[in-house]
């Protein structure tokens, strides 16, 4: 049986593994219409980056309160 040719190089796969070690991936389900609500804000951010930035800002705020 022939070996299957990979679409990424070993260096690319290594870089992806390192990236995944430094970051936490979370799969969240939001109610229908949430994506459109975010897009309608016209803030020039993807829904993903909006959610990430909003959560990080709230965490910073809460950590300051709790110190």
C-alpha positions as CSV (number, residue, x, y, z in Angstrom):
1,X,0.0,0.0,0.0
2,X,1.4,3.4,-1.0
3,X,1.9,6.0,1.7
4,X,-0.5,8.9,1.7
5,X,1.1,12.2,0.9
6,X,0.5,14.7,3.6
7,X,-0.7,18.2,2.7
8,X,1.4,19.9,5.4
9,X,5.1,19.7,6.1
10,X,6.5,18.3,9.3
11,X,7.6,21.9,10.3
12,X,4.0,23.1,9.8
13,X,2.6,20.2,11.9
14,X,5.2,21.0,14.7
15,X,4.2,24.7,14.6
16,X,0.6,23.8,15.0
17,X,1.2,21.5,17.9
18,X,3.3,24.2,19.7
19,X,0.5,26.7,19.0
20,X,-2.1,24.3,20.4
21,X,0.0,23.8,23.6
22,X,0.0,27.6,24.2
23,X,-3.7,28.2,23.6
24,X,-6.9,26.8,24.8
25,X,-9.6,25.9,22.3
26,X,-13.2,26.1,23.4
27,X,-16.3,25.1,21.4
28,X,-19.3,27.1,22.5
29,X,-22.8,27.1,21.1
30,X,-24.7,30.4,21.1
31,X,-28.4,31.0,20.4
32,X,-29.3,31.6,16.8
33,X,-28.9,35.1,15.7
34,X,-25.9,35.8,17.9
35,X,-23.5,36.0,15.0
36,X,-25.7,38.5,13.2
37,X,-26.0,40.6,16.3
38,X,-22.2,40.8,16.6
39,X,-21.9,41.6,12.9
40,X,-24.5,44.3,13.1
41,X,-22.4,46.1,15.6
42,X,-20.1,47.1,12.7
43,X,-17.0,46.9,14.9
44,X,-14.8,45.3,12.2
45,X,-14.1,42.2,14.2
46,X,-15.0,38.6,13.4
47,X,-17.5,37.1,15.9
48,X,-14.7,34.9,17.2
49,X,-12.3,37.8,17.9
50,X,-15.2,39.8,19.4
51,X,-16.0,37.0,21.8
52,X,-12.4,36.4,22.7
53,X,-11.6,40.1,23.3
54,X,-14.9,40.5,25.3
55,X,-14.1,37.5,27.6
56,X,-10.5,38.6,28.1
57,X,-11.6,42.1,29.0
58,X,-14.2,40.8,31.5
59,X,-11.6,38.5,33.1
60,X,-9.2,41.4,33.5
61,X,-12.0,43.4,35.1
62,X,-13.0,40.6,37.5
63,X,-9.4,39.9,38.5
64,X,-8.9,43.5,39.5
65,X,-12.0,43.5,41.6
66,X,-11.1,40.2,43.3
67,X,-7.5,41.3,44.2
